[in-house]
């Protein structure tokens, strides 16, 4: 998958992740893209463990996998941030 595809999938997945899990998270558009791109890796790993195919290109499946990963990353971030804040 080319870098432009990774950025686009990351942007869409990051935005969907933040839409599904709204809250006071850090960063703007760059952080959203990075969360989505990292989410593609995490989501691909999780889906791979379950026997599926991870992010494979600029398609709906890749966006769903990356969004799953972005949600997982946001949840982990909130657990860690909640422990350090309190």
C-alpha positions, 0 to 999 in steps of 0.5 A: 500500500502506497504512502498516500493510501496509508495517509488516506486510510489513516485519516478516515480511520482516525476520524471514524475512531474519534467519531465512535469514541468521542472524548478529550483526546490530544492532537489535531489532524496529524495525530488523528492520521497517526492514530489511524495509521497505527490503528491499521497495524494494530487492527491488522494484527488483531484480525490476523490473529482471528484468521482474517486479512488485515489492511490490504489497500485503499478499500472498505475492509482496510478502513474497517480494520484500521478503525478497529485498531484506532478504537483499540488505541484510543481505549488503551490511551484513555486507560493509561491517561486515566491512571496518570491523571488520577 
